[in-house]
Amino acid sequence: MGNRARKNLGDLGERLAAGKLTELGYRVICTNWRCEIGELDIVAWHGDCLAFIEVRTRRGLSAGTPEESITPVKRQRLMHLVEAYLYAHSELQDDKGEPPPCRVDLAAVEFAPGGKLIRLDVIENVIC
């Protein structure tokens, strides 16, 4: 799959994930937040918890499942991105300077090789 096709597939996965999150009661506040160390796919409130949603989209399973793509290195990068987001958005802190409760969720999007959506699961708290 070429870079353009991969980007288009990823963009589609992110749009579908944002819709599913909204259905599940998340309130999306931004998508594709970027800083010098990378990008957060979706940031949303889920109740009083600030959720950082990593969207992993796959067509076929030749590259493994979306869940398998969250390697230890990816987990570490996500944690650094969450810290960067919270630092950049200090207005989210309470009157004691504490950030809101946070977690990292995974939106696992899988398509059949022909393009049919097989599943879209939201898995809460993938980084404990």
Summary of the structure (lengths in Angstrom):
residues: 128
radius of gyration: 14.9
end to end distance: 32.7
largest distance: 52.3
contacts: 361
relative contact order: 0.19
helix: 34%
strand: 36%
